[in-house]
Amino acid sequence: MEDGRADIAERVRNIIVEQLAVEKSKVVDDASIVDDLGADSLEMVQIVMLIEDEFGIAIPDQPAEGLLTVRDAIDYVVASQP
């Protein structure tokens, strides 16, 4: 499962890097997507939609609002995998 998590983490980080045009080195697990990486509410919606598309999952509004850090996003995707 560790390999699967590493792959998911890499893909989630790539989405965030591309969407926010931030340096990959800043997209660490503990980084707050809003406070540390500068995402606004529209960018957060776009990140959630890109994650949904990338992994073929649906993220309801309630859990989406809880995706505060890079780790939160990765953990959510990992938990949603069969």
N, C-alpha and C positions, 0 to 999 in steps of 0.2 A: 504493500500500500504506500510505502514511502516514495517509491518511484512515481506512482500515480499522483501523489501530492506534489512532488517536485515539478512534474509536467504541468499540473493545474496551476501551481504558483507562478511558473514561468509565463504561462499564457495570460493569466490575470494581470501580472505585472506589465506585460507587453501592451495590453489594452490600456492600462492607466498611463503608461509612458506616451503612447501614441495620442491618446485623447487630450492629455494635459500638456504635452510637449515639455515634459520635465526630464531631467537626467535620470537614467536607469538607476544610478547609484543612490538616488534619494528615495526610490520606491522600495523601502524596506518594510518588513512585517509590521513594525510598530508605528509606521508613519500614518498620521491622520490624513485621510484623503482630502478633507477640506482645509484643516488648519495648517498642515505641513506642506501639502502639495498644491494648495490653492484652488481646488475645485469649487465652482459655484453650484447652485442647485440644478441648473440646466445641465452642466457637465456631469453631475452625479447621475441624473436620469439617463444621460447618454451612456455613461459607463455601465450602468445596470443593464441597459438594453443590449449593449455590445457583449456583455458577459452572458446574457440570456441567449443571444444568437450563437456565440462561440461554443457554448456547452449544451445547447438544445434544452434549456431549462426555463422555467418561469419563476420569477422572483416577485412575490406579492409586495404591495406597498409597505406593509408593516415590517417584514424582514428587511426590505430595501433601506428603510430609514435607520436600521440598526447597523448597516455596513459603514462603520466609521473609520476603521483602519484597513490597511491593505490585508492584514491577517484576517479580519472579519470577512472580507470578500472571499478570500481563499478558503477559509473554513466553511463558508456557506456552500460554495461549489463542491468541495470535498464531500460534505454531508449529503448533498443532493445526488451524488453519483450512485448508480446501482451497485 
